[in-house]
């Protein structure tokens, strides 16, 4: 009886250790882009700004050599924050939608949005994500573009720079 209990404990420990290691190997990495909303942009009109995105974690992206080591890439978080002027209130926006596409602009899909932005929101806005699709083909490509579609409450008197930060989660690719 003692041997059976020890064997069960050993088997349980092995399975627990394997799932712990797999959860540790899961990775989340960011992509960022700086988007410019030009002065003179009109309020109550749908406009857009586009910029190439970059990631400091080139191991898992198309510029690295390890793209086959990850799978099941999904959007995990999305945030937009004012970068210039530094005191810009993002309440100037009524709504924001973020799209990603390949570097050539093809196959664009929406990954995050917020349509109820408060006029007093402050310098940053966390967006609602759409993680219903795998984004492997985009992230494993050589370049990624982010397009921000937005509606302003009123026109702007000066250019506004915003930083879009997208967090992606991955799972390790097993052979």
C-alpha positions as CSV (number, residue, x, y, z in Angstrom):
1,X,0.0,0.0,0.0
2,X,2.9,2.3,0.8
3,X,4.4,1.8,-2.6
4,X,1.1,2.6,-4.4
5,X,0.8,5.9,-2.5
6,X,4.4,6.9,-3.2
7,X,3.9,6.0,-6.9
8,X,0.7,8.1,-7.1
9,X,2.5,11.0,-5.4
10,X,5.4,10.7,-7.9
11,X,3.1,10.6,-10.9
12,X,1.0,13.6,-9.6
13,X,4.2,15.6,-9.1
14,X,5.5,14.9,-12.6
15,X,2.2,16.0,-14.2
16,X,2.1,19.1,-12.0
17,X,5.7,20.0,-12.8
18,X,5.0,19.6,-16.6
19,X,2.0,22.0,-16.5
20,X,4.0,24.5,-14.4
21,X,6.9,24.4,-16.9
22,X,4.5,24.9,-19.8
23,X,2.8,27.9,-18.1
24,X,6.2,29.4,-17.4
25,X,7.2,29.0,-21.1
26,X,4.0,30.8,-22.2
27,X,5.1,34.3,-23.2
28,X,3.6,37.7,-23.5
29,X,5.5,40.3,-25.6
30,X,4.6,43.9,-26.6
31,X,4.5,45.6,-29.9
32,X,4.4,49.4,-29.9
33,X,3.8,52.1,-32.5
34,X,3.8,55.9,-32.3
35,X,0.9,57.4,-34.2
36,X,0.5,61.1,-35.1
37,X,-2.9,62.7,-35.1
38,X,-2.4,65.9,-37.1
39,X,-3.4,69.4,-36.1
40,X,-6.5,70.4,-38.0
41,X,-8.2,67.0,-37.7
42,X,-11.9,67.5,-37.7
43,X,-14.2,66.4,-34.9
44,X,-17.0,63.9,-35.4
45,X,-15.3,62.4,-38.4
46,X,-13.7,58.9,-38.7
47,X,-10.0,59.4,-39.4
48,X,-7.0,57.2,-39.2
49,X,-3.2,57.1,-38.6
50,X,-0.8,54.3,-39.5
51,X,2.7,53.4,-38.3
52,X,5.0,50.4,-38.4
53,X,5.1,48.5,-35.1
54,X,8.2,47.3,-33.4
55,X,8.9,44.8,-30.6
56,X,12.0,44.7,-28.3
57,X,11.5,40.9,-28.2
58,X,12.8,40.1,-31.7
59,X,13.3,36.4,-30.7
60,X,9.6,35.7,-31.2
61,X,9.0,38.0,-34.1
62,X,9.6,37.8,-37.8
63,X,13.0,39.5,-37.5
64,X,14.2,36.7,-35.3
65,X,15.2,33.2,-36.2
66,X,12.9,31.5,-33.6
67,X,9.4,32.1,-35.1
68,X,8.7,28.4,-35.3
69,X,9.1,28.1,-31.5
70,X,5.8,29.8,-30.8
71,X,2.2,29.2,-31.8
72,X,-1.3,30.4,-30.9
73,X,-0.5,34.1,-30.9
74,X,-3.4,36.1,-29.6
75,X,-3.9,39.7,-28.5
76,X,-3.7,39.9,-24.7
77,X,-3.8,43.6,-24.0
78,X,-4.1,47.0,-25.8
79,X,-3.4,50.5,-24.5
80,X,-3.1,53.9,-26.0
81,X,-1.3,56.7,-24.2
82,X,-0.5,60.3,-25.0
83,X,3.2,60.9,-25.6
84,X,3.3,64.5,-27.0
85,X,2.2,66.8,-25.6
86,X,2.8,64.9,-22.4
87,X,-0.2,66.4,-20.7
88,X,-2.7,65.6,-23.5
89,X,-6.0,64.3,-22.3
90,X,-7.2,61.4,-24.5
91,X,-10.7,62.5,-23.7
92,X,-10.3,64.4,-27.0
93,X,-11.1,61.1,-28.6
94,X,-14.7,59.8,-28.7
95,X,-13.6,56.3,-30.0
96,X,-10.5,54.4,-31.0
97,X,-10.1,51.2,-33.0
98,X,-6.7,49.5,-33.5
99,X,-6.0,47.3,-36.5
100,X,-2.9,45.2,-37.3
101,X,-1.8,44.2,-40.8
102,X,1.2,42.9,-42.5
103,X,3.9,45.4,-43.4
104,X,2.4,45.9,-46.9
105,X,-1.0,46.8,-45.3
106,X,-2.7,43.6,-46.5
107,X,-5.0,41.4,-44.4
108,X,-5.9,44.1,-41.9
109,X,-7.9,42.9,-38.8
110,X,-9.3,44.8,-35.8
111,X,-7.7,43.7,-32.5
112,X,-8.9,46.3,-30.0
113,X,-11.4,49.1,-29.6
114,X,-13.0,51.6,-27.2
115,X,-16.1,53.5,-28.2
116,X,-17.1,55.1,-24.9
117,X,-14.1,57.2,-24.0
118,X,-14.8,59.6,-21.2
119,X,-14.0,63.3,-21.8
120,X,-11.9,63.2,-18.6
121,X,-10.1,59.9,-19.1
122,X,-6.6,61.3,-18.8
123,X,-3.3,60.4,-20.5
124,X,-4.1,56.7,-21.2
125,X,-6.9,54.4,-22.3
126,X,-7.1,50.7,-22.0
127,X,-8.9,49.2,-25.0
128,X,-11.2,46.2,-25.2
129,X,-9.5,43.4,-27.1
130,X,-10.8,40.9,-29.6
131,X,-8.8,37.8,-29.0
132,X,-11.1,35.5,-31.0
133,X,-8.4,34.9,-33.7
134,X,-4.9,33.5,-33.8
135,X,-2.4,36.1,-35.1
136,X,0.5,33.9,-35.9
137,X,0.8,34.9,-39.6
138,X,1.1,38.6,-38.6
139,X,3.5,38.3,-35.8
140,X,5.7,35.8,-37.5
141,X,6.0,38.0,-40.6
142,X,8.9,40.4,-41.2
143,X,6.9,43.6,-40.4
144,X,3.7,44.6,-38.7
145,X,1.7,47.8,-39.1
146,X,-0.8,49.3,-36.7
147,X,-3.6,51.5,-37.9
148,X,-5.6,53.6,-35.4
149,X,-9.0,54.6,-36.6
150,X,-10.5,57.3,-34.4
151,X,-13.2,59.9,-34.0
152,X,-12.4,63.2,-32.2
153,X,-14.8,65.2,-30.0
154,X,-13.6,68.5,-31.5
155,X,-10.8,69.5,-33.8
156,X,-7.2,69.7,-32.7
157,X,-5.0,72.8,-32.6
158,X,-1.7,71.0,-32.5
159,X,-0.3,67.6,-33.5
160,X,-0.9,64.8,-30.9
161,X,1.4,61.8,-30.7
162,X,0.0,58.7,-29.1
163,X,1.8,55.4,-28.3
164,X,-0.2,52.3,-29.0
165,X,1.0,49.2,-27.1
166,X,-0.3,45.8,-28.0
167,X,0.5,42.8,-25.8
168,X,0.5,39.4,-27.5
169,X,0.4,36.0,-25.7
170,X,1.9,32.9,-27.2
171,X,2.3,29.2,-26.4
172,X,5.4,27.1,-27.1
173,X,5.2,25.2,-30.3
174,X,5.6,21.5,-29.7
175,X,6.8,19.2,-32.4
